[in-house]
């Protein structure tokens, strides 16, 4: 694989930023796409989630941004809020080398007025969902006549959600000479139709289109009692982290409550949660303070949570492509993963696709430890302050260790958003820190704190 210094005209400061982010060599999609994008080509790319495509389109967009012009130059459209936020986080890391580059997210669950005020102040790169972008266009709080690059990420998912007309309409509000980059995990007929409508003589790239069978072990268990089988699987496999998919939010809520009642450290995510709760569920799962995440398909695409050891389809989806994206949450990058699906006699017809690719196993082969529970050693402490109050991880760690007197080894992952900071703390010190923060200041300021 090629190194990043082979990219045309890449600044030395950006190379240093990439090095600090542990990016040393390019993935296949990055190697094939970055230089053509920098040359101005339209790109139609088929690449599965986890292949490095965010960097493939994000790095050229950041490189080409003119920070002296505060009109939007790039707009990235995604199917979900979570993916929009994830892309924003990654691009902000990349943009650290470039002073005053502003990235703004536009999605539902956040007041339209607050986003309109931010738009009025100017932004270089916009990342949002089709519905919210349409809302801003309708209210004329968003003008796209300065857009140079349109990126459609997870385009097949957006079309599955019925956004074809919205995407075409949004595209019609931009200059005809813009560059368009379309990234999709699959190439169904409607993707080809969209590409013909929006792209101009695109370079077609296809990489990583099939999940490597030796990377994800796919297993099926037939059962008449799904919860009983799920409990046996948890107590047999004993994973560090577990993502469980259900088909409905009602099932997600019910299963989460049942697992919590059995002593497991579990949290859920589904479409009825507001954006803050969805973000906090993901933070608690990714920092290890919750070891099980139960989700609807809102989490099957675009969420880059590293090191998920096991994925279980509690309900099998009807669509084989949804199945592929669900199990693709594990075995990411160079890691190996395991995906288990449960099915009943009634599911046999819709599970044919899974039976064709996964090996069937029996419960009697499981070695069950009836005393095992997926409990976490960590809790998440939340501080009412973040980037906007100039809180940094170093400030938090310094205060907790020097002022409150806890050992650095008791502090886990720290996530800092614009207005909140989330710190994974060992459960033996969480209460001590919480009580101390009633009087102890961080950077000469008191912050309200609570356990998530």
N, C-alpha and C positions, 0 to 999 in steps of 0.2 A: 504493500500500500504506500502511496505517495505521502510525503510530509506536507504540512501546511505552508512551508516556505516556497512550495512550487506554485502557489496561487499567484496569478498575475498582479503585480503592483501591491502586494499585501504590505501594510505598514509594519515596521519593526515593533511598534508599541502594541499592535494587535497580536503579533506573534507571541509577545511576552505575556499578554493576557491569556491567550490560548494555552500557553505553557502552564500558567498558574492554575488554570481550570483543568489541567491534566489531559488536554487534547494534544496528542503528539503526532499521530498519523490519521489520515482521512479514511472514513468508511467508503464503501464502494459508491454509494449515492452521492457523497460529498465530492469524491474524486471525479465523477462523471458530470456533475451538475454545476459546481461552483464557477469554474472558468467560463463555460458557455453563458451562465446567467450574468456574469460580470461583463461579457461581450455584448449583452443586450438581447440574447435569443429568448423567444418564448419556449417554455419547457413543459412537456407532458410526461410526468414521471409516475411510474408504478413502483411503490416501495412500501413494505410493511412497517407498522409502528415499531419503533425501537431501532431503526436502521440508521438514524442520524440525520433524518431529512430536515429537522428544524434548523440545524446548523447549515445544511445545504442551501436553504433559501435565506436564512436569517443573516448569515455572515455577509453575503453580497449586499443585502439591503442595508445593513449597518455601514459597510464600507462606503457605499455610494451616497449616503445621506449627507446633504448639505446643511450643516447646523446653523448657517447664517440665514437660512430661509425657514421660518416657523410654520409654513403651510405644510399639510400632510403630503408626504412623498411616496409612502408605501402603505398599502392597506392589506391586512391579512385576515381572511374570513375563515372561521372555523365552525364546526357544528355545535360545540358545547362551551359553556362558560369556563369549565375546568381546563379545557385545552387552550383557550384564549389566555388564561392566567398563566398556565405552564409555559407557553411560548414567550409571554412577556417576561417572565422570570429569567428564562434562558437568554433572551436578547439583551436584557439589561446587564447581565453578566458580561456579554460580549462587548457591549457599548461602553464599558467602564473606561476604555482607553480614549474615548472620544468625548470631550467636555461638552456639556449642555445638550446632549442628544435626548430628546423627550419621547417616551413611549407611553401610549395611552390605551387602556382597554375599554371596550364598549360592549356590554352585555346586560341582560336583564337581571333582576334581583337587586339592582343598585339604582337609586333615584336618577331619573333622566336629567333633572335640572343640574345636579352636581356634575354629571358628565358634560353637559352643555357648557357649564362655566369653565371646565378644564379645556374643552375644545376652543373656547373663545380666547384663551391665553396662548393657544398654539401648540402643536405637537408634530413630530416628524414621522413617526410610525404608529399607525392605528391597528389594533388587533381586536376583532369583535365577531359577534354572531350575526347571522343575516337579519333576524327580526329586529334587534336593537339598532343596527345600522340603518335599516329601513325607517325606523321611528325617527332617527335624527335627520335623515334626508327629508322626510315628510314635514318636519317642524323647521326645516332649513337651519338647523343648528350645526349641520355638517355639509361642507362644500367639498366636492372631490375633483375640481377642475385642475388641481395641481398634482394629482397622482401620476407617478411615473411607473410604479410597479404594483400590480394586483396579484396577490397570492391566495390560492384556494387550497386549504389544507384539509385532509380527510374529506375530499370532495364527494366520494361515493356515499359516505355517511350523511352528508348534507342533502344529497338527492333522495336518499332513503327517507329522510325526514320531511320531504316535500318542498324543498327550497329552490327548485330549479328556476321558477319564474322570478323569485326574489333576487337570485344571484345574477341572472341576465339583466334585470332592471337596475341593480346596483352598478353593474359593469357599464351600462348605458350612460351613467352619470359621470363617467371618467373620460379623459381624452382618448381619441381613437388610436393614437400612436403609442399608448402605454404598453409596457411589457406585461405579459400574463404568465404566471407559473401555476400549474395545476398538479397537485400531488394527490394520489389516490392509491389505496391498498388493492383495489380491484378495478377492472376496466369493463363494467357492464355497458350495454348499448347507450344508456342515457348519458354516461360519461363521455363517450365518443361524440354524441350529439352536442353536448355542452362545449367540448373542446373545439369542434368545428365552428361553433357560434362565437367563441371568445378568443381563441388562439390564432396567431398568424404564423403559418409555416413552422410549427413547433418542432423542436428536437425531442424525439421520443426516447425515454430512458426506462428500462425495466431491470430492476435489481431486487434481490431478497424477496421475491414474490411468493415463495413457498416456505412455510415454517419447517425448519430442519428437523426431521424426525428424530435424529439422535440428540437433539437439544431439549425436547419436551417429551417426557414419557406420558402417553395418553392411556388412561385406564377407565374401564366401565364397570360399574357394579349394578346388577339388577336387584331390586329390593321391593318389599311390600310395605316397609316402614322407613321412610326416608330419614326421619330425624334419628331413629335408632342407628341406622347405618352411618349417618354423619357423625354421631357421637363415637362410634367404634373407629371410624377413620381418624378422627382427631386424636383419640387415645392410643391409636396404633402408630400413626405416622409422626405424631408429636412435632409438628412443624414450628419453626420460630415465628413465621408469619403466614397467615391464611386469608385468602380472598374468596368469598362465597358469592355466587351469583344466583339470584332468583328472578323470575319473570315479572313479578308485580311488586309494587311498593308495599301492598298489604302483607305479602309474604315476607318481605324484607323486615318490616317492623316486628311482625310476629316472631320470626326466627331470631332476631336480635334480642328481643325480650326473653325468649326461652333460653338462649345460650347464656345470657347474663345471669339469669336465675340459676343456672347450673354452675356458676362460679367462674365463667370465662371472661377475659378482658376483651370486650367487643364493642364496636361502634358501627353505625350504619350510614349509608348515603343513598339518597333517592331524589326524584324530581320535586317532591313537595317541600323539601328543606330549602330555606332561603340560602343565599349565596354564602353568607358568613358561616352558617352551620355546615354547609358542604365543605368549605375550605378547612374548617376546624376538624372535621372528621378525617380528612385526608392528612392533615398535619399530625394528628394524634396517632394515626396508623403508621405513617412514614417515620415518625420519630420513635416508634416502639412502645409508646405508653398504652396503645391498644394493639393487641396482637391479631385480632380478627376483624376484618371489614366485610360487612354484608351489604351487597349492592345490587341495584338494578343495572340495566345496560348503560346508564349514564356513566358508569365507570369502565365500560368495556373498550372504549376507544379513547386514545389521546392522553391517558393519564400515565405519566412516567414515574411510577413508584418503583424504586430499585429494590432488588433482592426479595421479591415475593417468592417464597419457597414453594407454596402449593396453591393451586386454584381448584375450587370445587364447584361444578355446576350442580347446585341443589335442584334446580329446574333446568332441563335441557331446552335450549331455544329452538324454535321451528326452523330458523334460517341457518344453514351451514356456515355462512360468512360471519354471522354474529358469534357462532361457536369459535371460529378461528380467531376472531379478535379478542374474545374472552380469554382463551387459553394463552394468547400472546402477551398477557400481563406477566407471565412467568417466562423464564428462559430468555431474558432480554440481554442484548449485547453479547458478551462472551459467556454468560452464565447458563447453567442447565436448570431445568424446571420440571415440575410434575403437575399434570392436570387430570383430575378425576371427575367423572360424571355419574350421576345417579339416574336410573330410569326404572319405571314401573312397567307392568304389562300394558297398561293403557298408553304408555309413551312409545311402545315398540315401533309403531309406524313412523313417527317423527324422528326417531333416533337411528334410523337406518344409516344415515350419513356418518354418524359417530361410530356405529358398529363396524363400518367399513374401514375405519382408520385407527381405532383404538383397540387395545387388547382387553378381553373380558377377564375379570377376576371374581373370586368368590369370597364372601365374608369369612368363611371358616378358615381362610389362610391368614387372617389378621391376628396379630399378637396384641391383645388389648390390655392396657394398663388402666384399670377402672378408677384409680386414684388421680390420674393425670388431669390437670386443668391448664388451659392456656391463660396463665396469669402473667402480668407484666411486673417487672421490678421498678418501673418508672411511672411517674405521673406528669402531666403537663401543667406547668405554671404559666398563667397568662398575665402579661403586664400591659396596662393601658397606655402604651407609648411605643413608637416605632421609628421608622425612617424620618417621618415628618418632625419628630422631636429630637432627631439626630442621635437616637440610641444605636449603639453598635454592640456586636457580640462581645467584644473585648471589655466594654464598659460593664456589661452584665456579669461576665465571669469575674472580673476584678472585684466588683462589689461583693458578690456572693462568697468569694474565697477570702478576701482580705478583711472586709467589714463584718460579714456574717459568720465567717469561720468554717465554711464547709470545704472539703477536699475537692480539687478539680475533677477527680475521677467520679464524683457523684453527679456531675453535670453531663447530660447527653446532648442530643442535637438541639440547635437553636434556630428557629425560623423567625425572621423579622419582616413584617409587612409594613405598609405605610403608617398604620395607626396602632398596631398591636405587636407584641413580641411573645413568642411561645417557646418555653424552655422545658426540655425533658429533664426531670430531676429524679434521682433515686428516691423511692418512697420513704426511706428512713430519714430523709432530710427535708422533704417537701413542706411539712408543717412548720419546721423550724424557720425555713426561708420565708414562708408566707407570713408568719407572726413577726419576724424581724423587719419585714418591709413596711410595717405600719409606722416604724420610726426611722429606719435606715433610708438614706437618699442615694440615688444613682445620679452621678454628675450634678450634684447639688439640687436634685429635684426628687420629690416623693412621687411614686407611681402607685396607682391602685393596682392590686394584684388579687388573683383568685385561681383556684384549681379548676381546670377545664372539666 
